[in-house]
């Protein structure tokens, strides 16, 4: 049977312009956990939390990740992202970057932030991102600030940037959990499906946080990260 049709017969079923599609493509590209910045090497304390049996099953993991989203992302990571995206005065991005690094509460969490941030900065420079080219080599940069440079270069707004930032973190956490738990790929996707409805609320709530209220401590994650420093057998660097 021969199928015939004309391009004019195909209706546009959404309102995504080609320009928006290009920006979305770039967001997907540098939000990917496969980006060459070494994110796969870090678990952010998850390895110790599982080794110590604080997390014993997928329900425990769900609670752990949801707490990160509803507290760390709402009160700290995304409010910092908002300020970095809108920083225009000279030195303002560097100031917020320093505040972000100061909030890393263990040696490993800070090390991860600086290592992935530096790797992303180098990638941004190779892509001719102006903000990255102007960053001083003797100043530590965290992942969030380097990620912001990429978002600003490709003219991505906060909601898109926040969505990509959350995705990059969450997919990496699920990938780590699959290696540490008896957790299959399908179970990992089902866990992401459970967490997905919370994302829009997290992004909305983060926009209400005032400057003076930015920052939060999650003692469980911090303790897991610190204990990981002396864990005998380790798969991840944090």
Secondary structure by P-SEA (a helix, b strand, c coil): cbbbbccccccccccccaaaaaaaaaaaaaacccccccccccccaaaaaaaacccccaaaaaaaaaaaaaccccccaaaaaaaaaaccccaaaaaaaaaaaaacccaaaaaaaaaaaaaaaaaaaaacccccccccccccccaaaaaaaaaaaacccaaaaaaaaaaaaaaaaaaaaaacccccaaaaaaaaaaaccaaaaaaaaaaaccccccccccaaaaaaaaaaaacccccccc
